[in-house]
Amino acid sequence: MAAVAVAGAASAQVAITGTVSAGWAMTTNKNAANGAATASVGGWGMDSGNIAFTATEDLGAGMSVTAKANLKGISHANAVLSDTSSLTLAGGFGTVALTSGYESCDGLSQQGLGVRFDEVKASATQGFFCAASVGDALKYTTPELAPGLTAAVLVGDNAANVAGRVKAVTTYLNYASGPLAVGFNTTSYEAAIYGQKDNKIRVTASYDLGVAKIAFGNQKGYVTAGDKDDRSVYGVSIPMGAMTAAVGYASIDTTTSGVVAKTTGTSINLKYALSKRTSLSYDGLNVATDIAGNPTSYNRLLLAHSF
């Protein structure tokens, strides 16, 4: 992390942090009948880097304000975009944050721990990941209601999703104490293009055993009467000195107009810390069926440096 003093009418200490990564990735589509590869896309290159500028000022009376400008997509041929930039007011009342970009799913897919289904590109077509919304959001988080227990409510502009979904309201209840962390949240959308509201309910949990960490996440979504969407992820992460190994499993069960469908995915992540800020990692994902009904695999080798 670097700190830069900004001179002017008022001085501030600005923390500059970020990540730059490069490596090799390959997505392979396979024939469902015989498992033979039908298409492969990928190769060597820069991965998407990001950089964040963060400044905090003490306002007195127990209050402070934190401004964060976050940029992503810093790599060859990518557009540089604002990503979850925010302005946060904190005090004895809790925190109030206005953000440009947010993740109402509260990192459901990240319960796979080192197995990041949301970062593995092949999973994007499977819906295993929870993409952040592009619209703005206002979020209030309470101070501790009881030891380890907090609540929050987020009102977001969900314009990036399907037409007609304008506002999304998410309520959170989170508990963390010692090795245990449990989260519950629910999102309600305004009337969708289907003519009725769409609601999602999510539960996440993790427990650190010391020798391993286990985690679980589930999301149930309802769009139209009689239809459902049930997604689950499971993960186990094991630290082994400078190496951390993680395995994950994800499943999606849907019912659409009475037709039941299911797809599953398994993933492995190996991460070796070359130093406190530099790491070498491998991600592997196998999905039972893609949107065309064929198996898909994704492999990535990545060298990353944080500052």
C-alpha positions as CSV (number, residue, x, y, z in Angstrom):
1,M,0.0,0.0,0.0
2,A,1.2,3.5,-0.8
3,A,0.2,6.8,0.8
4,V,0.3,10.1,-1.1
5,A,-0.1,13.6,0.6
6,V,-2.3,15.9,-1.4
7,A,-1.5,19.6,-1.0
8,G,-4.1,22.3,-1.2
9,A,-6.6,24.2,0.9
10,A,-6.9,21.0,2.9
11,S,-4.5,18.1,3.0
12,A,-5.4,14.5,3.0
13,Q,-3.6,11.2,3.1
14,V,-4.7,9.1,0.1
15,A,-4.1,5.3,0.2
16,I,-3.4,3.8,-3.2
17,T,-3.9,0.1,-3.5
18,G,-4.4,-2.3,-6.4
19,T,-3.6,-5.5,-8.2
20,V,-1.8,-6.3,-11.5
21,S,-1.9,-9.8,-12.8
22,A,-1.0,-11.8,-15.9
23,G,-1.1,-15.4,-17.0
24,W,-2.6,-18.1,-19.2
25,A,-6.3,-19.1,-19.5
26,M,-8.2,-21.5,-21.7
27,T,-11.9,-22.3,-22.1
28,T,-12.8,-25.6,-23.8
29,N,-16.2,-26.7,-24.9
30,K,-16.8,-30.4,-25.3
31,N,-19.2,-32.7,-27.1
32,A,-21.8,-34.1,-24.7
33,A,-21.9,-37.4,-26.4
34,N,-18.2,-38.4,-26.5
35,G,-16.5,-35.7,-24.4
36,A,-14.2,-34.6,-27.3
37,A,-13.2,-31.0,-27.4
38,T,-15.1,-29.0,-30.0
39,A,-13.7,-25.5,-29.4
40,S,-11.0,-23.8,-27.3
41,V,-10.5,-20.1,-26.7
42,G,-7.8,-18.4,-24.7
43,G,-4.0,-17.9,-24.4
44,W,-1.5,-15.8,-22.7
45,G,-2.1,-12.2,-21.7
46,M,-2.7,-9.5,-19.0
47,D,-5.6,-10.2,-16.7
48,S,-7.9,-7.4,-15.6
49,G,-6.1,-5.2,-13.0
50,N,-7.6,-2.7,-10.7
51,I,-6.5,0.4,-8.7
52,A,-8.2,2.1,-5.7
53,F,-7.7,5.5,-4.2
54,T,-9.0,5.8,-0.6
55,A,-9.1,8.9,1.7
56,T,-10.6,9.3,5.2
57,E,-11.2,12.5,7.1
58,D,-12.1,12.8,10.8
59,L,-15.1,15.1,11.1
60,G,-15.1,15.3,14.9
61,A,-18.0,14.3,17.2
62,G,-17.2,10.6,16.5
63,M,-17.9,10.9,12.8
64,S,-15.7,10.4,9.7
65,V,-16.1,10.3,6.0
66,T,-14.3,8.0,3.6
67,A,-14.1,8.5,-0.2
68,K,-13.0,5.6,-2.4
69,A,-12.5,5.8,-6.2
70,N,-12.0,2.3,-7.6
71,L,-11.0,1.5,-11.2
72,K,-11.1,-1.9,-12.9
73,G,-10.3,-3.3,-16.3
74,I,-6.7,-2.0,-16.4
75,S,-5.3,-4.4,-19.0
76,H,-4.7,-4.6,-22.8
77,A,-7.8,-3.7,-24.9
78,N,-10.1,-3.4,-21.9
79,A,-12.1,-0.3,-21.1
80,V,-11.2,1.2,-17.7
81,L,-14.4,1.4,-15.7
82,S,-15.5,2.7,-12.3
83,D,-16.1,-0.2,-9.9
84,T,-17.8,0.1,-6.5
85,S,-16.5,3.7,-5.9
86,S,-18.2,5.0,-2.8
87,L,-18.6,7.9,-0.3
88,T,-19.2,6.7,3.3
89,L,-20.3,8.6,6.4
90,A,-19.6,6.7,9.7
91,G,-20.5,7.4,13.3
92,G,-22.2,6.0,16.4
93,F,-25.3,5.6,14.2
94,G,-23.5,3.1,11.9
95,T,-22.5,3.8,8.3
96,V,-24.3,5.4,5.4
97,A,-22.7,4.7,2.0
98,L,-23.5,5.9,-1.5
99,T,-21.8,3.6,-4.1
100,S,-21.6,3.4,-7.9
101,G,-21.9,-0.3,-8.4
102,Y,-22.8,-2.8,-5.8
103,E,-23.2,-6.6,-5.3
104,S,-26.6,-7.2,-3.8
105,C,-25.9,-11.0,-3.6
106,D,-23.4,-10.3,-0.9
107,G,-20.7,-12.6,-2.4
108,L,-22.8,-15.7,-2.4
109,S,-20.6,-17.4,-5.0
110,Q,-17.5,-16.5,-3.0
111,Q,-18.5,-19.0,-0.3
112,G,-16.4,-21.4,-2.3
113,L,-13.5,-19.6,-0.7
114,G,-10.4,-19.9,-2.9
115,V,-12.7,-21.4,-5.5
116,R,-14.0,-18.1,-7.0
117,F,-16.9,-19.1,-9.3
118,D,-17.6,-15.4,-9.9
119,E,-14.0,-15.0,-11.3
120,V,-13.9,-18.1,-13.5
121,K,-15.1,-16.9,-16.9
122,A,-16.6,-20.2,-18.0
123,S,-19.0,-20.0,-15.1
124,A,-20.5,-16.7,-16.4
125,T,-22.7,-18.5,-18.8
126,Q,-23.8,-20.9,-16.1
127,G,-25.0,-18.2,-13.7
128,F,-22.9,-19.6,-10.9
129,F,-21.6,-16.1,-10.2
130,C,-23.3,-13.0,-8.8
131,A,-22.4,-10.1,-11.0
132,A,-22.2,-6.6,-9.5
133,S,-24.8,-4.2,-10.7
134,V,-23.8,-1.0,-12.6
135,G,-26.4,1.3,-11.0
136,D,-26.0,3.4,-7.9
137,A,-27.0,2.3,-4.4
138,L,-27.5,3.7,-1.0
139,K,-26.7,1.4,1.9
140,Y,-27.2,1.8,5.7
141,T,-25.4,-0.5,8.1
142,T,-26.2,-0.5,11.8
143,P,-23.7,-0.6,14.6
144,E,-23.5,-3.9,16.5
145,L,-27.0,-4.8,17.6
146,A,-25.5,-7.5,19.8
147,P,-21.9,-8.9,20.0
148,G,-21.1,-9.9,16.4
149,L,-24.5,-9.1,15.0
150,T,-25.2,-6.3,12.4
151,A,-28.0,-5.5,10.0
152,A,-28.2,-3.4,6.8
153,V,-30.5,-2.3,4.1
154,L,-29.5,-1.4,0.5
155,V,-31.6,0.4,-2.1
156,G,-30.1,0.1,-5.5
157,D,-30.8,1.2,-9.1
158,N,-30.8,-2.2,-10.9
159,A,-30.8,-0.7,-14.4
160,A,-28.1,-3.1,-15.6
161,N,-30.4,-6.1,-15.3
162,V,-33.4,-6.9,-17.6
163,A,-35.6,-4.1,-18.7
164,G,-38.2,-3.1,-16.2
165,R,-36.2,-3.9,-13.1
166,V,-35.5,-0.4,-11.9
167,K,-35.1,-0.7,-8.1
168,A,-33.7,-3.5,-5.9
169,V,-34.1,-3.4,-2.1
170,T,-31.8,-5.8,-0.2
171,T,-31.9,-6.4,3.6
172,Y,-29.0,-8.0,5.4
173,L,-28.5,-9.7,8.8
174,N,-24.9,-10.8,9.5
175,Y,-23.3,-12.5,12.4
176,A,-19.6,-13.1,12.9
177,S,-17.9,-14.4,16.1
178,G,-14.7,-16.3,16.4
179,P,-14.5,-19.0,13.7
180,L,-18.2,-18.8,12.7
181,A,-19.8,-16.4,10.2
182,V,-23.4,-16.5,9.1
183,G,-25.3,-14.3,6.8
184,F,-28.9,-13.9,5.6
185,N,-30.2,-11.5,3.0
186,T,-33.2,-11.0,0.7
187,T,-33.7,-8.9,-2.4
188,S,-37.0,-7.6,-3.7
189,Y,-37.1,-6.1,-7.2
190,E,-39.8,-3.9,-8.6
191,A,-42.2,-5.5,-11.1
192,A,-40.1,-7.3,-13.7
193,I,-41.0,-7.6,-17.4
194,Y,-42.8,-10.8,-16.4
195,G,-45.5,-8.6,-14.8
196,Q,-44.8,-9.4,-11.2
197,K,-42.1,-9.0,-8.6
198,D,-38.9,-11.1,-8.4
199,N,-37.5,-12.0,-5.0
200,K,-34.3,-13.7,-3.9
201,I,-33.4,-15.2,-0.6
202,R,-29.8,-16.1,0.3
203,V,-28.1,-17.8,3.2
204,T,-24.3,-18.1,3.7
205,A,-22.2,-19.7,6.4
206,S,-18.6,-20.5,7.0
207,Y,-16.6,-22.0,9.9
208,D,-12.8,-22.0,10.4
209,L,-11.7,-25.3,11.9
210,G,-8.0,-24.1,12.0
211,V,-6.8,-26.9,9.8
212,A,-9.5,-26.1,7.2
213,K,-12.3,-23.7,6.5
214,I,-15.7,-24.8,5.2
215,A,-18.3,-22.7,3.6
216,F,-21.8,-22.9,2.1
217,G,-24.1,-20.5,0.2
218,N,-27.6,-20.9,-1.1
219,Q,-29.9,-18.6,-3.2
220,K,-33.5,-19.2,-4.0
221,G,-35.1,-17.0,-6.6
222,Y,-38.7,-16.7,-7.8
223,V,-39.7,-15.0,-11.0
224,T,-43.0,-16.2,-12.2
225,A,-45.7,-18.3,-10.4
226,G,-44.7,-21.9,-10.4
227,D,-41.1,-21.2,-11.6
228,K,-38.1,-21.4,-9.3
229,D,-34.3,-21.0,-9.3
230,D,-32.2,-22.7,-6.6
231,R,-28.4,-22.2,-6.5
232,S,-25.9,-23.6,-4.0
233,V,-22.2,-23.5,-3.6
234,Y,-20.0,-25.5,-1.2
235,G,-16.3,-25.0,-0.5
236,V,-13.4,-26.3,1.6
237,S,-10.1,-24.4,1.9
238,I,-7.0,-25.9,3.5
239,P,-3.9,-23.8,4.3
240,M,-0.6,-25.6,3.9
241,G,2.2,-23.1,4.7
242,A,2.7,-20.8,1.8
243,M,0.2,-22.9,-0.2
244,T,-3.6,-22.8,0.1
245,A,-5.7,-25.4,-1.6
246,A,-9.5,-25.1,-2.1
247,V,-12.1,-27.2,-3.8
248,G,-15.7,-26.3,-4.5
249,Y,-19.0,-27.6,-5.9
250,A,-21.9,-25.6,-7.3
251,S,-25.3,-26.5,-8.5
252,I,-28.3,-24.8,-10.2
253,D,-31.8,-26.3,-10.1
254,T,-34.5,-24.5,-12.2
255,T,-38.1,-25.1,-13.0
256,T,-39.4,-23.1,-15.9
257,S,-43.0,-23.6,-17.2
258,G,-42.9,-27.0,-15.5
259,V,-39.6,-28.1,-17.1
260,V,-37.0,-29.1,-14.5
261,A,-33.3,-28.6,-15.4
262,K,-30.1,-29.0,-13.4
263,T,-26.4,-28.2,-14.0
264,T,-23.4,-28.7,-11.7
265,G,-19.8,-27.5,-11.5
266,T,-16.7,-28.5,-9.7
267,S,-13.7,-26.3,-9.1
268,I,-10.2,-26.4,-7.7
269,N,-7.9,-23.5,-6.7
270,L,-4.2,-23.7,-5.7
271,K,-2.5,-20.5,-4.5
272,Y,1.1,-20.2,-3.6
273,A,2.3,-17.0,-1.8
274,L,5.7,-16.0,-3.3
275,S,5.7,-13.1,-0.8
276,K,3.2,-11.0,1.2
277,R,2.1,-9.3,-2.0
278,T,2.9,-11.6,-4.9
279,S,1.2,-15.0,-5.6
280,L,1.0,-17.7,-8.2
281,S,-2.4,-19.4,-8.6
282,Y,-4.2,-22.1,-10.6
283,D,-7.9,-22.2,-11.2
284,G,-9.7,-25.1,-12.8
285,L,-13.5,-25.4,-13.4
286,N,-15.6,-28.2,-15.0
287,V,-19.2,-27.5,-15.7
288,A,-21.5,-30.4,-16.5
289,T,-23.5,-28.5,-19.1
290,D,-23.2,-25.1,-20.6
291,I,-26.1,-23.1,-22.1
292,A,-26.0,-25.3,-25.2
293,G,-26.1,-28.5,-23.1
294,N,-22.4,-29.4,-23.5
295,P,-19.7,-29.8,-20.9
296,T,-17.3,-26.9,-20.5
297,S,-13.9,-26.7,-18.7
298,Y,-11.8,-23.6,-17.8
299,N,-8.2,-23.5,-16.7
300,R,-6.2,-20.5,-15.6
301,L,-2.6,-19.9,-14.4
302,L,-2.1,-16.5,-12.9
303,L,0.7,-14.4,-11.4
304,A,-0.6,-11.5,-9.4
305,H,1.0,-8.6,-7.5
306,S,-0.8,-6.4,-5.0
307,F,0.3,-3.0,-3.8
